[in-house]
Amino acid sequence: MTQYDTAKTALPIAVKKPHTIQIHDVTLLDDYFWLREKTKPEVLDYLNAENDYTAAVMQPAEELQDTLYREMRGRIKETDISEFDRYGDYFYYSRTEEGKQYSIFCRRRAEENGKEEILLDVNELAAPFPYFTLGTLQISPDHLCLAYSYETDGSEHYAIAVKTLATGEIVESGFRYATSSVLWLNDNKRIIYLVQDESFRPYKVMLHTLGEHTDNDIMLYCEKDESFHISLDKSFDNRYILVNIGSQTTSETLYADADGICDSLSVFIPRRRDIEYDTDHNSGVFYIRTNDGGKNFRLLSANANNIADMREILPHRPHITLSWVLPFDTHIVLGERENGLPHIAIIEKSTGNYRRIAFPEAAYDVASGHNFESSASTFRCKYSSFTTPLSVFDISFADCSLKLIKKQEILGDFDSANYTVERIFVTASDGIAVPVTLLYRKGLEKNGKNPTLLYGYGSYGANMPDSFRLNLFSLIDRGFIYALAHIRGGGEMGEQWHDDGKLLKKRNTFTDFISCAEYLVNNDYTSPQFLACQGGSAGGLLIGATLNMRHDLFGAAIADVPFVDVINTMLDDTLPLTVIEYEEWGNPNDKEYFDYMKSYSPYDNITTQAYPNILALAGLNDPRVQYWEPAKWVAKLRRLRSDNKVTLLKTNMSAGHFGASGRFDYLKETAFRYAFLIYFLNA
């Protein structure tokens, strides 16, 4: 392995400027608090110096980065077209063109040889900006106008625009502090959108009439409880506007007739602590998914003219989680989870007959596709696995048969038969069985020498899907094993799985991950010098805590926009998400939670010990995990670690939480991560 030469680029050393906080008779010392001052030249100079140093360290792997980038891009069919989705008299779809970073959204009339109409070319919108994200596209009910949202710096403050499709004229713009959500009322003249507060929390529901100044917009609702945020939806039959208000553990829905005046919102079911529900509507009936009566949710229905009179359609089931519900005219489609895997089930309304759709692989991911017509006789879903590219199917309500509509085409010599997918259960330190999905080339020898990437998340009840990851094959074809650990704190094994990895049980997330790493080593898949770990955001907390606890298990680690400064962030209620997340992490103003969080917070538990080679990535405009968390973490790690391995920080100076926005720019970031792994694992 070629050694890196940093003679021309000095190792960045962050100056220590002691800052203290007194709480619970404890003095917290933060030497790098000053890195929060984003507008100060010394902070930007430091971040740029870190970027220069990282580039110098990675210079010997530049050719490898370029090879990986060209390899990953070479598998993509750059000029491609999506499936056609029927909505009214049109087929809507998107397509991409060779060399262009973003999608082009189109439609054509649902008739033979209908002429293509370009609705929005995102490449043209994105051209002036180094970063661009499209939030949502919403066609007006009469199909004459398009409302869309976008943002240009990664801050997640969205602009909203309305376009007249016949002329291409932008007739509305200038909304301030909006989220990505926009909904049309059925008169085609008014839209509903959300406004964020200073902490980036969606808290106001606004009604806007096209042609009027935004100063005249009507506030329909304001959520004053800082632990609750708002999202927007429209019922499947387009009859109702649905305003979903939720904390981590409690929810409430407000609704209004989308055909009416809509100058006020009605409460569907008043909020009750620790009770969650959501609702949809079709043909005069509301369908309610709720955990009132069972942690894993059950399904109720109620006539629109008598909401209080609810009947049970599907009872609570201890081992099956009801994830979502979509009520068609004749059938109800259910998204479920059991034994760590997603499932699709269908209930026939007229008979109550329940059927679950069978999928052929032992580990896979399946989710709803675009379903716009409640009168349809099929349900569109998206299916993939570690070795099956993204496939769009229509499931027939008549016989539950699957019809393939579109399958992702992979260029080159990709053949799924060359790979093995293994689904195992690892025994955690307290005896709980943790599912892990593995991907590697067939014929791989378990000799303890295989470079391996162990990935984890384990927070918010989020499910890490066993879905197709095209770029991974640049590692797999170089002899890597990829292991996805479905650890507690996620939702893969049900709602209790989430509860057992949050608040005062959060350490289960880390010990589960450690058990998965130990299993891979003890069973000769790999050994510590060849084992890397990766996680992002709350998964970065996982990486930071794990390295403090078991640094000896890993040769390299990647922490993407990592939430590592837990105590300082959760004590600052002016930051985005802090108050909202008390129900996930706890409130450190309560001494019990403070003591527990302090016991695992990665930044607070760095000690003088050896650590693996570490790459941390940040986004300067990230509103979710502020850039200073990984910056402070890296500075402290570099000062205290007792070995001579590297600690690298790379900050994207024009992006936020999700990194580069263009499909090719994103590949460059992926190639950089993979080059780091290959180079420092000596793979």
C-alpha positions, 0 to 999 in steps of 0.5 A: 500500500502506498503511504500517504504524503502530507508534507505539503499539507499540515495536520489540522489541529483545532485550538482548544477554547474551553467552554463549560456548562453546569448541570446536575452538579456536573461541569461539562467541558467542551474545548471545541464549542467555538466550531459552532460559529459558522460565520466566523472565518476561523471556523471556515478556514479550519473546515477547509484545512480539514478538507485539504488534509483529507485530500492529501491523505487520500491522494494515493487512492485518487486513481482508485476513486476514479476507477470506482466512479467510472465503474459505478457509473458504467453500470447505470443506463443513463438514458432510461425511462420509468414505468408509466403511472396512470392518473386520470386521462394521463400516463405520468413518468420520468426519464433520464438522459445521458450525461444529465444529473437529474430527472425529467418529469413527463406525461402523455395522454393515455391513448395510443401514440400520445405525444410527450409533454415535459412537465419539469426538467430538473436539469434546467432548474438545477443548472445555476446551483451547486446543490439542488433537491426537488421536494414534491410534484403535485398535479392539480386535479384538473391536470392544468397546473403543477405545484412543486417545491425545491431547495438549493443549499441543503438547509431544507428550507424549500421554495414553492412554485406553481407552473401553468402547464399549457404555457410553461409560465411560473405563476406563483413563487416566493413562499418563505420558510416552507417545507417540501409539502404542497397539496391542491384543493379540488377547486384547482385555485388553492393550495395548502402548504406548511411553514417551519419555525426557527427550529425547522419544525413544520408548525403552521398549515397555510392556505394560499389562493393563486394570484394573491400575495402570500401576505394574504394567506390564511393560517388554518392551524398552528401547533404550539407544542414544540414536541409535535410536527406536522405533515400533509396528505390527501385521502386516496379518493382525493376527498379530504385534506389530511393534516397529520400532527405527531410526536415520537409517540403520539399523533392526531389528524385534522381534516377538511373537505377538499371540495369545500371552503376549507377555512378550518380544520376538524379534529378526527380523534383528539390526541391522547398521550402514547396513542398513535393513529393515521387515517385514509378515506374512500367512498364515504368510509374512513380507515384508521390504523391505530396502536390503541388496543395493541402496540403493533397497530390494528385496523378500524373503519368508520362511516364519514357521517358517524366517525365515533362508531368504529368497527374493527377490520383487522385485530392487533397481532402480537408478531405482525406490525401493520405499517400502512393501509391503502383503501381501494374501491374493492380491496384494502391493501396492507403493508405488514412486517413479520420476522424482520421482513415486509409483506403485502396483504390484501383484504377483499371488502365484500367478503373480508377475505385476507390474502398475503402475497408470496415473494420468492426470496428469503430476504427482500424489500417491498413497498407501495409504488405509485397508486393514483386511482382508487378504482384500479383493479391492481396494486402497484408495488416496488420489489428488490433484494440484495441481488434483484434490481428494483422491479415494479409489479402490478398485483391483481386483486382478482387472483393475486398474480404479479405482472412485471411492469419495469425492471431496473436494467444494469449495464455490464456483466452483472449476473445475480447468480454470481452472488450469495445472500445469507440471512442469519440471526446473531445472539445478542449479549442478552440472548435476543436474536438479531437478524443480519443480512449478508451479501458476498460472491459465490465461492467465498472462503470463510478464512478470516481474511475477507474485507467486510463492511458492517452497516447499521442504524437502529433508531426511530423505529426505522427499517433498514431494507434488504434492497438492491444497492447497485454501487455495493458491487464495486466492493463485493466484486473486490472480495468484500462481504456486506453485512446489514445488521437489523439492530434494536432501535429500528423497527424491523422486528416490530414496535417493541424492537424500537422500544428496546433500543431507545431512551434508557435502553439505547445501549442495546443498539450498540451491544447488538451491533458489537455482537454482530461484529463478534459473530462475523469474526468468530465465524471466520467471515473476517477478522478485526483488521479487515472489518469496517463499520459504517452508519449515518446520522443516528447511525453515526451515533452507533458508530461513535459509541461502538468505537468507544466501547470496542475499538479493537473490533474494527480496522476502519470506520465511516461516520456519515453526518454523525450525531455524536455530540449527544449531550450538548445537542440535546441540552440546546432546545434552540437547535432543530429537532432537539425538543421533538427528539426527547421521546427518542433519546430522553431529556437531559434536563432530567438527571436520570436521562442525563446520566444515561446519555452521558454514559454513551455519548460518543463525544463525551466518551472519547478516551486515550486508546487506539481507534481504527482509521476513521472517516467522518463526513459532514454537510455545512448546511445540515439542519439535522446534524449540525456540521460541528458535531463531526468536526468537534468529534474529529478534533477530540479524537485526533487529540486523544487517540493513542495510535498513529492511524488517521482521523479524517473529516470531509465537509461538503461546503455546499450541501446538507444532511444528504450529501451531493444531489446530482446522481453523478456527484453522489457517485463521486462521494460513494467512490470516495467512501469505498476508496477509503475502505479499500485503501485502509483495509488494504483490501 
